Amino acid sequence: MTNTPNIDATDGEILAELQADARRSNKAVAAATGIAPSTSLVRIRELEAAGVIRGYHADVDPKALGRHISALVSVRLSPKSERLVEQFVDSLWALNEVAAITLLTGPVDLLVELSVRSIEDLRSLVLENIASFDGVSDEQTVIVFEHRRKRVLSQL
């Protein structure tokens, strides 16, 4: 059983503020949540230490980097083993075009999110680095038309 941090309403407000804009100053977060800056700073540090806040990052548009095509590749491995999964994930993670890897249950073992410059690059990447990997028994590639992601998560 995992320890779930006790997140009260104020922590929830702090999290919402940081998810909306992680570059906000501590003073701005404190003002938006109605608490003192010192209290805000302590709470943010506690949320970081507890692993609730896992990090801060810049959200970069792949198209600005010339990567105009996003695709999802579902992969089945056989015979599936811990070692094979780790080797496959490690080989994919080393590729610049891999944006995310999700391990799954069910008929598909992994879902790989790719960000590439062209259809030709996608084809090459899938054929040379995914479909031909020893242990891949099947792969299916779909092109993403649009992707929406919630940036602010709240407590249930």
N, C-alpha and C positions, 0 to 999 in steps of 0.2 A: 504494500500500500504506500502511495506517495504522500508526502506532506504537502498539502495545499496551503500556500500562504494566506493569511487572513487579510483580505483586501476590503477596506471599508469604503464608504462613499467618497471620502476625500481622496484616497488612493485612486479610486476609479476616475475621479475628475482629473487628477494629475496625469493618469495614463491617457485619457482622452485628449488632453492638451498636447502631450508629447507625441502621440500618434498623429495628430493633425499637423504638427510642425515640430519636429525634434530639435530644430535649431533655436527655438524660443529660449530666451534667457530664463534663468531661475526666477528672477524678479518678475518677469511676465507671467510665468506659470503660477507663481504665488498670487499675483494680482487677480488672475483669471479664476483661481480657485478660492480666493478669500482667506488665504492663510499667510502667515509671516514668511518672508524669504528663507529664514533659518529653518523653519519647520518644513518648508517645501524641499529644501536641500537635503535634510535628514531623511525625509520620506523617499525621495528619489534614490538616494544612496541605499536605503533599505530594500527598495524594490529591485535595484540592480543586484545587490548581494544575495537576495532570495531567488534570483534567476527569473523574476517576472519580466523585467526589462533585460532583454538578451543582447541589445546593442543598438547602435544608431547607424544609419547608412544614407547614402544619396541614391535617390530613385532616378536612374538614367534611362532616357528613352532610347531603345535599341536602334530606332530609325535614325537618330542623330549620329550613330556610329556606322551608318550604312547597312545595318542589318534590317532589311525590310520584310523578311519572312520569318514567322514563328511557326513552329511545328511541334506536335506531340507524337512521340513514338512509344507505343506500348510494346513491351518485350516479355517473352516467355523464355525461361532458361530450363535446360534439361541436360543432364540430371541436376536438379537444383540442390546446391549445398552452400553452406556458409562461406566456404572458401571461394567457390565460383562466383557467388554474389559479390563478395568483397573485391575480387579481381576485376570483375566487370565494372562495378561502380568506380573503382580507382582508375581504370583505363578511360572511362567516360569523363570523370571529373577533371582529368588533365586536359581535356579539350576546351578551347576558348568558347566554342559555340554552344556548349552545354550551360543552360541557365539554371536548371533544377533537375533533381532526380528524386523520385518518390518511390519508396518500396511499398508494395501492395499485397493484399491477400486476394484470393479468388483466382480467376482464370488468367490474369496477367500478373507478372511478378514485379515489373518496374514500369514507371511512366517517366519518360525523359523529355524535358522541355528544351528545344533547340532554338537558337536565334542565329539566322544565317543571312548572307547577302543576296543569294539567288537560289532559284530552283536547282540549278546545276550544282551549287555547293551543297544543298540539302541532299540531293541524290548521291553525291560522292560520299558525304559524311555517313549517311545511312548504310550504303553498300560497303564502304571500306572499314568503318569503325563499329558498326552495330550488327548488321546482318551477318557479317563474316566472322564475328567473334566466336571462338570455339565455345560452345555451350548454349548459344542462342538457337532455340528451336523454332521461334516464330517472332516476327515483328510486324507491326502495322503502323503506318505513318499517316497522320492527318495534318492538314494545314489549318492554322488558327486564323479565322477572319477577324475576331475581336476578343479581347481579354479584359474583363473587369475584375477588380480586386478591391475589397473593402480595406481601407487603410486604418479604420478605427474600430476596434473590437471592444465591447463592453461586457460586463458581467451579466450572466443570465438572471 
